[in-house]
């Protein structure tokens, strides 16, 4: 049904958020569902770190469903244990002191190749980041193309606005390519601290960042469309290079 599909989409979005925000902290994460209804019974996680730290990361990832009635009370269904506790439970089960009959529970508690699991989560995070960068880059390129078409048609004044927007979008691409802290959507704003960080990491783009500062403060009229377009192109090129280098280093 449409309702169950909606719920499935939200749960999958939560899983992706957790992969991005907490992958380095978690050994395993699993959603347990009711066999008949498909409703979420619990979300279980085993953490490399202390359970409180991991729980906070998961809590932030769950915010996607806070206001959705389909996931009402989902936070109360989350359980996080540290890996030491997981090992103790596994040992008690092997000694016959406690029984773990549920196959999903056995899977999440099993002590296996931690590094392998962590690498898989990191790979998934890299893929999410790559996709986000591609989406942002496509938007910047679209605006850039629009500005160039207007400029070629002798509409220099009209070209300034999309050129300015392309420059801002290109800078967001650069933020994604140079930061591990990403979400599922491009950054909404470029603040003073963001701009300072970009200047420190990419000093070769300082003239372009000066143009960006004017665009961010709605003072692009001090620049020509040509200047905005050139800065956008240079930042996009640097963003592509930074993204490729970042993925090679992982």
Secondary structure by P-SEA (a helix, b strand, c coil): caaaaaaaaaaaaaaaaaaacccccccbbbbbbccccccccbbbbbbcccaaaaaaaaaaaacccccccccccccccbbbbcaaaaaaaaaaaaacccccccaaaaaaaccccaaaaaaaaaaaaaaaaaaaaaaaaaaaaaaaaaaaaaaaacccccaaaaaaaaaaaaaaaaaaaccccccccccccccaaaaaaaaaacccaaaaaaaaaaaaacccccccaaaaaaaaaaaaaaaaaaaaaaaaac
